[in-house]
Amino acid sequence: MDKKIDVLDFKKGVFVVNVIGIVFDTKTRKILIGKKENDPNVPKLSWCFPGGRPNHNEELEAAVKREVKEETGAVVESLGPIFARILPEHKNILMIYYLCEFISQKDKKDDEFIELKWVKPEELEKYFTTSFHRTLKEYILNLK
C-alpha cells in the first residue's frame, strides 16, 4: 500500500518539481509564453512560460519537452537547465528552467493556456503578473 506524502510534514528538502521551458526561436529572436486563467496554485498567475510536473521515473529533459509540446504544440530541443528557484508565490514549488530551441509547431493537446504569444525578450516582464527573477531576466535578455 502506498503511503501519501504530505510535503508539509517534512522540515526541509521536499518540493513539488516543475520543469519550465524557455522556448527561444533563433530565427525571430522571440520567446514563447502562454496566458492562463484561474491557476489553482498561483492565483495571480497570468502570462508564463510553458511547463509542468514530470511523471514518475521520467527524465527531466524529456518532461520539459513533453510539457511544452502538450501545452503549446511546440516541438523543442532542450539545451539544458539554466536556472532554478523556489517560487515565492508558493514556497513548496521548485522551478527548474530549461532553455529550449524552437523546432516546429504542431497542434497542442490540452487547454492549459487560453492564448499563446511570441514576444521579444525585452518585452517579457510587462506580461508577467508574478515574480520574474532578475537573474533569469538577465539570462534571457542576453540570448543571441
N, C-alpha and C positions, 0 to 999 in steps of 0.2 A: 504494500500500500504506500503510495506517495504521500509524503507529508508536505503540506503547503507551507512555503516560507514567507514570513512577514518581514520585509526588509527593515521595518521599524524596530524589530526585536534585536537587531544587531547594533553594537556600539559604533562600529566603523566598517568600511570596506565592502558594503553591499549596495549595488546600484542597479537600476534598470538601464540597460545599454541601448543607445540609439546610434545608428550609423547614418551619417548625413553626407549627401553628395553635393559638392560644389561643382556643378556641371558647367564647364567652360567650352564655348565654341571658338576654336582657334581661328576660324575664318571671319566671324563677325566681331570677335573680341567681347562677347556678351556672356552673361551668367543667367542660367535658368532658375526662376523662382516660381512658387505657386501660392495661391491665395486659399486660405482655409476659413471656415466659419465654425464657431462653437466647438473649439477644441476642448475636450474634457479635462486635459491635464494642464493646459496653459490657456486660461480664459481670454487673455488679451492678445493671443496669437492671431496674426492675420497673414501677411506675406512671410514666406520662409523658404528655406532650401528643402528639397525633397529628401526623404529618408525614413527610417523606421527601425524597428527591433529585428535583430537577426533571429532566425529559427534556432532551436536547439541543435547543436553539432554542425551549424553552418559556419563556414569561414566568413570572417567579417567583410573581406573584399567582395566575396560572392553576394553577401547580403546587401551591400550598398548598391551593387549593380542591379540586383533583383528589385530592390525597393524603388530605385529611380525609374526603372522600366515600368513597374506596376503602376506607380503614381503618375508618371508623366508620359509614358510611351517612348522616352528617350533611351536609345541604346548607347551605353557609355563604356569606356575603358577606364578602370581605376588606376590612377598614377600613384596611389599610396596615401597614407594618413598624413595630414598636415597640421592638425590642431585637435586638442581635446579639452573639455571643460565640464564642470558640473553646472547645470542650468540654474541660474539664480532664481528663476521663477518657480522652480520645482527641484529642491535640493537632492532628491533621490534619483535624478536622471543624469546619467553620464553621456555626454555627446561626443562622438568621435567623428571628426570631419575628414572627408577624403576628397582630394582633387580628382575630378573625373573629366576626361576628354569626351566631348560630344562626338558620336559616330554617325547616328542617323535617328530618325523619328518614326515610330510606329504607333498604332492605336494604344491608348492607355487602358489598363484593365479595371481600375477602380475609380471611385468618385471622391478620393481623398482631397483633391483640390477643385475649387469651383472655377478657377481661372489659372492659366499659365502665362508667363511673360518672360521674354528675354530682355535683360537690362544691362546697361554699361556698368562696370564695377563701381565707378564713382557715383552712380545713382542708387545703389542698393540701399543705403542707410535710410533714405527717405521713405522706403516702403515698409520698413520693419517697425512694428509697434512693441516689440520685446527687445531684450538686451542684444546688442551686437558688439561682441568683444573687440577691443581696439587692435589686439594682435592679429586676429583673424581678418579684420578690416584692412590692416596694412598689407597682409599677405595677398589678399585679393586685389588690392589696388596696384600691386607690383607685378601682376600677371602680365606676361608679354605674348 
